[in-house]
C-alpha cells in the first residue's frame, strides 16, 4: 500500500487543537468532510441556546475524536487513499 507524504504528527495536532474547524481534514485534502465538520460546529455554537445545538456539537466532537484516534494509530488516509504513517 502506498504511503502518504502528509505528516502524521501534523494531522494529529490539527485534529487535537483545531478539529472542530476540520483543519486536519483540510490538511489531508478532504475538503467536503472538513466543511461538514465546520458547519456542524458553527451550527452547534449558534444554536446552543436552543439546547439542540449540543446535538450538532456532539456529532462534530465524536467525529473529530474518531479521526484523532485513527491519526494516532496510523490508520487515517489522505484524499488519494494513502495511509498517513510517517511522523
C-alpha positions, 0 to 999 in steps of 0.5 A, spaced: 500 500 500 502 506 498 504 511 503 502 518 504 507 524 504 502 528 509 505 528 516 502 524 521 504 528 527 501 534 523 494 531 522 494 529 529 495 536 532 490 539 527 485 534 529 487 535 537 487 543 537 483 545 531 478 539 529 472 542 530 474 547 524 476 540 520 483 543 519 486 536 519 481 534 514 483 540 510 490 538 511 489 531 508 485 534 502 478 532 504 475 538 503 467 536 503 468 532 510 472 538 513 466 543 511 461 538 514 465 538 520 465 546 520 458 547 519 456 542 524 460 546 529 458 553 527 451 550 527 452 547 534 455 554 537 449 558 534 444 554 536 446 552 543 441 556 546 436 552 543 439 546 547 439 542 540 445 545 538 449 540 543 446 535 538 450 538 532 456 539 537 456 532 539 456 529 532 462 534 530 466 532 537 465 524 536 467 525 529 473 529 530 475 524 536 474 518 531 479 521 526 484 523 532 484 516 534 485 513 527 491 519 526 494 516 532 494 509 530 496 510 523 490 508 520 487 515 517 488 516 509 489 522 505 484 524 499 488 519 494 487 513 499 494 513 502 495 511 509 498 517 513 504 513 517 510 517 517 511 522 523 
